[in-house]
């Protein structure tokens, strides 16, 4: 699958050298999930619809039918860092809507060592993201999604006054759900997904008086649900969801002359970057004395995960994400569990980097996570859950 994708995408290569990836992009926190299910599934849910979907992985999958979901976001990391916010989504008929607000406060200056990859910029104090997304079912099997992100960061460069930089980005997605296959007591449901997230003009972030590209990400993926038709307590006995994904970061810089007449690296126009991000990527590291290089195949990220859900209530999850060569320190393994009582969901995730990551003390994703989800039915019917039968 990686070879086929690389062959197709390499045909769009127009330049011999490229100079940006995740660590050189603006606001890489855009790529950090605030959905604990996504964390435990290692970002493999690009083709998921409903409860396993994520608005920022693929906006086409959002929403549960006739239900409002409310997810508070509250996490801490590093010494004084914290992430706060909330997500609200609903699905009525063919239309689904989601709203997300989150703020990441680094607790001050983050220092992980010169020349080391950083998920949080050395000078940025906090980052804020507001997201609105809609998904529409054109047919029962085909969904389209669109998201708009308002992004903002506050930064301080040396002894200068605090600077505020703002921008916009867009998310696009589609999901194709195939026909279900049923054989005896088992039902199979495959689906395929595509998304392009954080597409937009670069903003000032890492560099002084110039813009950095956003971490635009292209994703392709598939999922397959196995579900038994047998029931206990009016709940499906077991459902197994297999999820896979492949992704590519499209973040590029180019040399341009600024207003002062200096030649500087600046973010490439996002439309231009779509066609100039498929060649060999070069970078410098270790006080600029060493050069790094990654061919197209080495710029691909791979994701795989599964969820086992018993009696539509108890869930176990596991995932693995293999990062690209430049970001190989971010390859991760994840585990998760959940209890679905409809009105209230309790989800847990644990994430660990496969390789030794020197910035782990400052990583928002690393370690244990717990999240609550509240659901409100909109159709006036009391939902059927296992509690109805255990506490009659």
SVG drawing of the C-alpha trace seen along z (x, -y; Angstrom):
<svg xmlns="http://www.w3.org/2000/svg" viewBox="-40 -47 69 66">
<polyline fill="none" stroke="black" stroke-width="0.4" points="0.0,0.0 2.8,-2.4 4.6,-1.6 1.4,-2.3 0.8,-5.6 4.4,-6.7 4.3,-5.9 1.1,-7.8 2.1,-10.8 5.6,-11.1 4.3,-11.9 3.3,-15.3 6.9,-16.2 8.0,-19.5 11.0,-20.5 14.3,-18.7 14.5,-19.8 12.0,-20.3 12.6,-21.9 9.9,-21.3 8.0,-18.7 6.2,-18.4 9.0,-19.7 9.5,-22.7 5.8,-23.6 3.7,-26.2 1.5,-25.0 2.2,-21.2 -0.3,-20.9 -2.9,-20.9 -1.9,-17.3 -2.4,-16.3 -5.7,-14.6 -8.0,-15.7 -10.2,-12.7 -9.1,-9.8 -10.5,-7.2 -8.4,-8.6 -5.4,-8.5 -5.9,-4.8 -6.5,-4.0 -3.2,-5.7 -4.9,-8.1 -6.0,-5.1 -9.7,-6.2 -9.8,-8.2 -12.5,-5.8 -14.5,-5.6 -18.1,-6.9 -19.9,-7.8 -18.5,-6.9 -15.0,-6.1 -14.7,-9.1 -12.7,-12.3 -13.6,-15.7 -9.9,-16.6 -8.9,-13.3 -11.8,-13.3 -14.8,-15.7 -16.9,-13.5 -17.3,-10.9 -18.6,-13.1 -21.9,-12.7 -24.1,-10.0 -27.7,-9.8 -30.1,-12.0 -27.7,-12.5 -25.8,-15.4 -22.3,-14.5 -20.4,-16.7 -16.7,-16.0 -14.8,-18.2 -11.0,-18.5 -8.8,-18.7 -5.2,-17.4 -1.9,-18.4 1.7,-17.7 5.3,-18.7 5.9,-21.0 3.0,-23.5 1.5,-22.7 -2.2,-22.1 -4.8,-21.6 -8.4,-22.8 -11.5,-23.0 -14.6,-21.1 -16.2,-19.4 -19.8,-19.3 -21.4,-17.3 -24.8,-16.2 -26.3,-14.4 -29.8,-15.1 -30.9,-13.3 -28.3,-13.7 -26.5,-16.6 -23.9,-16.4 -22.3,-19.4 -19.4,-19.7 -17.8,-22.5 -14.5,-22.4 -12.6,-24.9 -9.2,-24.2 -6.3,-26.1 -2.9,-24.7 -0.8,-26.6 2.8,-25.5 3.3,-27.1 6.0,-29.3 9.1,-28.7 9.6,-25.0 13.3,-24.0 14.0,-20.4 17.6,-21.0 18.9,-22.8 18.6,-20.9 16.1,-18.4 12.6,-17.9 10.0,-19.9 6.3,-19.5 5.9,-22.9 7.9,-25.9 10.7,-27.2 9.1,-30.7 5.3,-30.1 3.4,-30.6 0.0,-29.3 -2.0,-28.2 -5.8,-28.4 -7.9,-26.6 -11.6,-27.0 -13.1,-24.5 -16.4,-24.2 -17.3,-21.3 -20.2,-19.9 -20.8,-16.6 -23.5,-15.7 -24.6,-12.3 -25.2,-12.7 -26.4,-9.1 -26.7,-6.4 -23.2,-5.3 -21.3,-8.5 -20.5,-11.3 -18.6,-14.6 -17.2,-16.8 -15.8,-20.3 -14.1,-22.0 -12.8,-25.5 -10.2,-26.2 -9.3,-29.6 -5.8,-29.3 -3.9,-31.7 -0.6,-31.7 1.1,-34.0 4.9,-34.1 7.8,-36.1 11.0,-36.3 13.9,-37.0 13.1,-40.3 10.5,-41.6 6.9,-42.2 4.5,-39.3 3.3,-38.8 -0.1,-37.5 -0.4,-35.7 -3.7,-34.4 -4.7,-32.4 -7.2,-30.1 -7.1,-26.5 -9.5,-24.1 -10.3,-20.4 -11.8,-18.3 -13.0,-14.7 -15.1,-12.0 -16.1,-8.5 -17.5,-5.7 -19.4,-3.0 -19.7,0.2 -22.6,2.6 -22.9,4.8 -22.2,8.6 -24.1,10.9 -23.3,14.6 -25.1,16.7 -24.6,14.8 -21.9,12.4 -22.3,9.0 -19.3,7.3 -19.2,3.6 -16.2,2.1 -15.6,-1.6 -12.9,-3.8 -11.9,-7.4 -9.9,-10.3 -9.1,-13.6 -6.9,-16.7 -6.6,-18.6 -5.0,-22.0 -4.9,-23.3 -4.1,-27.0 -1.6,-29.8 1.4,-29.7 1.6,-31.9 4.5,-33.1 5.6,-30.6 9.2,-29.3 11.0,-32.0 11.4,-35.7 9.6,-38.0 8.6,-35.2 5.9,-32.6 6.0,-28.8 3.8,-26.3 0.9,-24.6 1.1,-20.9 -1.2,-20.0 -1.9,-16.3 -3.2,-14.0 -4.8,-10.8 -6.1,-7.6 -7.6,-4.7 -10.0,-1.8 -12.0,-0.1 -13.8,3.2 -16.5,3.9 -17.3,7.5 -20.5,7.7 -22.5,10.7 -26.2,10.7 -26.6,12.7 -27.8,10.6 -27.7,10.8 -29.8,8.3 -30.8,6.9 -27.2,5.9 -25.0,7.2 -22.7,9.8 -19.5,8.6 -18.2,6.1 -14.6,6.0 -13.4,2.9 -10.2,3.1 -8.8,-0.3 -5.8,-1.2 -4.4,-4.4 -1.6,-6.0 -0.7,-9.7 1.7,-12.3 2.5,-15.7 2.4,-18.4 4.4,-21.2 7.0,-23.1 9.2,-26.2 10.9,-28.1 13.4,-30.9 11.9,-34.4 13.0,-38.0 11.3,-39.9 10.4,-43.6 13.8,-44.4 15.5,-42.8 16.8,-39.8 16.4,-36.2 14.6,-34.1 12.9,-30.8 9.1,-31.2 6.0,-29.1 5.1,-27.9 1.7,-28.8 -0.5,-25.9 -1.8,-25.2 1.8,-25.2 2.8,-22.9 0.2,-20.3 2.2,-19.8 5.7,-20.3 5.6,-18.0 6.3,-14.6 10.1,-14.7 13.1,-14.1 13.0,-16.1 16.3,-17.5 17.0,-19.0 19.9,-20.0 20.4,-18.9 22.9,-18.8 24.0,-22.5 23.6,-22.3 26.7,-20.2 24.8,-17.1 22.4,-16.7 19.4,-14.5 17.4,-13.2 14.2,-11.3 12.9,-10.0 9.1,-10.0 8.6,-6.5 10.4,-7.6 7.9,-10.5 4.9,-8.2 3.2,-7.5 1.4,-4.2 -1.4,-3.6 -3.2,-0.4 -5.6,0.3 -8.5,2.4 -11.4,2.2 -13.2,5.1 -16.6,4.1 -18.7,6.5 -22.4,6.1 -22.2,2.6 -20.7,1.6 -17.2,2.7 -14.4,1.8 -10.7,2.7 -8.5,0.9 -4.9,1.1 -3.1,-0.9 0.3,-1.5 1.6,-4.4 4.9,-4.3 6.1,-7.8 8.1,-9.0 11.9,-9.1 12.2,-12.7 9.7,-12.3 10.6,-8.7 10.9,-9.6 7.1,-10.0 6.3,-6.3 4.0,-5.1 2.0,-2.2 -1.3,-2.8 -3.8,-0.9 -7.3,-1.9 -10.5,-0.8 -14.0,-2.2 -17.4,-1.8 -20.3,-2.9 -23.5,-3.5 -25.0,-5.7 -25.7,-8.8 -22.1,-8.6 -19.0,-7.2 -15.7,-6.7 -12.7,-6.2 -9.0,-5.6 -5.9,-5.6 -2.2,-5.0 0.4,-6.1 4.1,-5.4 6.8,-6.3 8.5,-3.3 11.8,-5.1 13.6,-7.1 12.1,-10.6 14.2,-13.2 11.2,-15.6 8.9,-13.1 8.5,-15.2 6.9,-17.9 4.8,-15.8 1.0,-16.3 0.3,-12.8 2.6,-10.7 1.2,-8.6 -2.2,-8.1 -5.4,-9.8 -9.0,-9.7 -12.0,-11.3 -15.8,-11.5 -18.4,-11.9 -22.0,-13.0 -24.8,-12.1 -28.2,-13.6 -30.8,-11.9 -32.8,-14.2 -35.5,-11.9 -37.3,-11.7 -36.7,-7.9 -34.9,-6.5 -31.9,-4.7 -31.5,-1.0 -28.3,-0.1 -27.1,2.7 -28.1,0.7 -31.8,1.2 -31.4,4.9 -28.9,5.0 -30.9,2.6 -34.5,3.3"/>
</svg>
